[in-house]
């Protein structure tokens, strides 16, 4: 009889093996999941909408239960059936709430009117201001031009630009600030709003 109990341990014995993390812990987890998978799936079929949701529930229960056993969060191993039922209940509740949130979001999106197709907005500058900006950029020193180009065309940060140019990051910020001020003054003199 003892040999038969060793071959076919009850759920509490499997839970103890998992908690002890011994040589048989992996086999005990596999057997425990085999025993409870179908129960959890049936619970999902009864309380959720479909097969996919039921299998999702069973999968989550089979992840939560062994983890809880390994971490010693199951108090009474003799009542493992009840613990698994509680996990099923909690997971089903979470899945239902997630489904409700998804349905509400889809409904909101369906009720919102589609944005009207419009012509693309006009650019805030005309061809003359672009030409004038090119002239103003040419009026900057080479270092200022390079800092502006690296900052706004390649979107590099001050430390990255400083590394490329061999200058301190603080100096890069000063150079960029002065270059932008010169560009603004040049564009203002032409009467172009940028």
HUZI-V677708 format. One record per backbone hydrogen bond with DSSP energy under -1.0 kcal/mol. NH is the residue of the N-H (numbers start at 0). CO is the residue of the C=O. If there is no record, write none. Layout:
((NH & CO) (NH & CO))
This chain:
((4 & 0) (5 & 1) (6 & 2) (7 & 3) (13 & 9) (14 & 10) (15 & 11) (16 & 12) (17 & 13) (18 & 14) (19 & 15) (24 & 21) (27 & 23) (28 & 24) (29 & 25) (30 & 26) (31 & 27) (32 & 28) (33 & 29) (34 & 30) (35 & 31) (36 & 32) (39 & 35) (40 & 36) (41 & 37) (42 & 38) (43 & 39) (44 & 40) (45 & 41) (46 & 42) (47 & 43) (53 & 49) (54 & 50) (55 & 51) (56 & 52) (57 & 53) (58 & 54) (59 & 55) (60 & 56) (61 & 57) (63 & 59) (64 & 60) (66 & 62) (67 & 63) (68 & 64) (69 & 65) (70 & 66) (71 & 68) (72 & 67) (78 & 75) (79 & 76) (82 & 78) (83 & 79) (84 & 80) (85 & 81) (86 & 82) (87 & 83) (88 & 84) (89 & 85) (90 & 86) (91 & 87) (92 & 88) (93 & 89) (94 & 90) (95 & 91) (96 & 92) (97 & 93) (98 & 94) (99 & 95) (100 & 96) (101 & 97) (102 & 98) (103 & 99) (104 & 100) (105 & 101) (106 & 102) (107 & 103) (108 & 104) (109 & 105) (110 & 106) (111 & 107) (129 & 125) (130 & 126) (131 & 127) (132 & 128) (133 & 129) (134 & 130) (135 & 131) (136 & 132) (137 & 133) (139 & 136) (144 & 140) (145 & 141) (146 & 142) (147 & 143) (148 & 144) (149 & 145) (150 & 146) (151 & 147) (152 & 148) (153 & 148) (155 & 149) (160 & 156) (161 & 157) (162 & 158) (163 & 159) (164 & 160) (165 & 161) (166 & 161) (171 & 167) (172 & 168) (173 & 169) (174 & 170) (175 & 171) (176 & 172) (177 & 173) (178 & 174) (179 & 175) (180 & 176) (181 & 177) (182 & 178) (183 & 179) (184 & 180) (185 & 181) (186 & 182) (187 & 183) (188 & 184) (189 & 185) (191 & 186))
